[in-house]
Amino acid sequence: MAENMKALERENRELHQAIEILRKASTYFAMAELDRRSK
């Protein structure tokens, strides 16, 4: 049971990191697109 909890917590942490990376990438690409359109 405790092993399952640890595995889930690790997976949860990894998902949060992935979401953060995707959010930053999304912001970056949105800004790049706006910059491209304004030229």
C-alpha positions in Angstrom: 0.0 0.0 0.0 2.8 2.5 1.0 4.6 1.6 -2.2 1.6 2.4 -4.3 1.3 5.8 -2.5 5.0 6.5 -3.2 4.6 5.5 -6.9 1.5 7.7 -7.2 3.2 10.7 -5.5 6.2 10.3 -7.9 3.9 10.1 -10.9 1.9 13.2 -9.7 5.1 15.2 -9.3 6.3 14.2 -12.8 2.9 15.2 -14.2 3.1 18.6 -12.5 6.6 19.1 -13.9 5.4 18.1 -17.4 2.4 20.5 -17.2 4.7 23.3 -16.1 7.0 22.7 -19.1 4.0 22.6 -21.5 2.7 25.8 -20.0 6.0 27.6 -20.5 6.4 26.2 -24.0 2.8 27.3 -24.8 3.6 30.8 -23.6 6.8 30.9 -25.5 5.2 29.8 -28.8 2.3 32.2 -28.3 4.7 35.1 -27.8 6.7 34.0 -30.9 3.5 33.9 -33.0 2.5 37.4 -31.8 6.0 38.6 -32.5 5.9 37.1 -36.0 2.5 38.6 -36.8 3.6 42.1 -35.7 6.4 42.2 -38.2 
